[in-house]
Amino acid sequence: MRAALLQITSSDQPEDNLAMVREMIAEAVGKGAGFVLTPEVTNCLSTSRAHQRAVLRHEEDDPTLAGLRQSAAEHGIWLSIGSLGIKTHDADGRFANRQFLISPKGDITARYDKIHMFDVEVSPEETYRESDGYRPGTRAVVADAGFAKIGMTICYDVRFPALHRRLAQGGAQILTAPAAFSHVTGAAHWHSLLRARAIETGCYVLAAAQTGTHPASQGHSRTTYGHSLVVAPWGEILADGGTDVSAICVDLDLDAVDKARSRVPSLTHDREFDGP
């Protein structure tokens, strides 16, 4: 299976982002991709809660989801929508940061709501409170895409090894890690974290990323790290998207998953222990 990771610079205008992504999907399919992956918050990257409330939609009414499902069906591909900001019916009005796996018929095969919220102070000038606007998910998901079992994660989840171990032990051969990673933490930790998750689980890790400075009609603009990565089950980096808007393509060989796990079968070596 040839996978294509789309590295994009989403604005806070969903209709513009949809047009850009649909064009990039067509280009990736032209390069032979049968599995295309987009980054976190593909539809809208915004720091303004008021703007998000104005432009985001419920899943059943979301034009980005509808348009990307149409693209998957038109091209007959598997599509991982890294995540969309989606309105919920929660009483507190918070959104979901939701990933979708779309089949070649355009059907929604699986959904995953990001579990771990990015509530951090990277520096006095760079503070995030994702949980103010988004409510955390509660369920880990392994989806059957026919060609592989896919464990679904999003961005900050990468710092929580237990989630990835559970996904691998639940059958995942590929882990998705779509992101809109901070430039500061990305430069320090991105490559190391993704390689570690691949090595620990014996999975391919496919991390499609947002990149660059994101245009903002309201609020302040954000800068993201880029460097979409494909990491092999043994930990080798097979592709790095750098910082440009682009699509990186890699041929996946799932025999590599079995080979890595047979060499170091750590997923079967759990032991109970006491303390601390």
TATATA-V599641 format. One record per backbone hydrogen bond with DSSP energy under -0.5 kcal/mol. NH is the residue of the N-H (numbers start at 0). CO is the residue of the C=O. Records with the same first field share a line. If there is no record, write none. Layout:
NH: CO + CO
This chain:
2: 0 + 249
3: 34
4: 247
5: 3 + 36
6: 4 + 245
7: 5 + 208
11: 214
13: 11
15: 12
16: 12
17: 13
18: 14
19: 15
20: 16
21: 17
22: 18
23: 19
24: 20
25: 21
26: 22
27: 23
28: 24
29: 25
30: 26 + 27
31: 28
32: 27
33: 1
34: 1
35: 77
36: 3
37: 79
41: 38 + 82
44: 10
45: 43
48: 46
51: 47
52: 48
53: 49
54: 50
55: 51
58: 86
60: 57
61: 57 + 58
65: 61
66: 62
67: 63
68: 64
69: 65
70: 66
71: 67
72: 68
73: 69
74: 70
75: 71
76: 71
77: 33
78: 101
79: 35
80: 78 + 99
81: 79
82: 38
83: 97
85: 83 + 95
86: 56
92: 89
94: 132
95: 85
97: 83 + 95
98: 111
99: 80
100: 109
101: 78 + 99
102: 106
105: 102
108: 100 + 106
109: 100
111: 98
113: 96 + 111
116: 114
118: 116
119: 117 + 127
121: 119 + 125
122: 125
125: 122
127: 119
129: 117
131: 128
132: 128 + 129
133: 129
134: 94
136: 113
142: 149
144: 142 + 147
146: 144
149: 142
150: 148 + 173
151: 140
152: 150 + 175
154: 177
156: 153
157: 154
158: 155
159: 156
160: 158
162: 159
163: 159
164: 160
165: 161
166: 162
167: 163
168: 164
169: 165
170: 167
171: 166
172: 148
173: 148
174: 203
175: 150
176: 205
177: 152
178: 207
182: 222
185: 181
186: 182
187: 183
188: 184
189: 184 + 185
190: 185
192: 188
193: 189
194: 190
195: 191
196: 192
197: 193
198: 194
199: 195
200: 196
201: 197
202: 197
203: 172
204: 230
205: 174 + 203
206: 204 + 228
207: 205
209: 178
210: 7
211: 223
213: 211 + 221
214: 212
221: 213
223: 211
224: 180
225: 209
226: 241
228: 206
229: 238
230: 204
231: 235
234: 231
237: 229 + 235
238: 229
240: 227
243: 240
245: 6
247: 4
249: 2
251: 0 + 249
253: 251
255: 252
256: 253
257: 253
258: 254
259: 255
260: 256
261: 257
262: 258
263: 259
265: 263
267: 264
268: 265
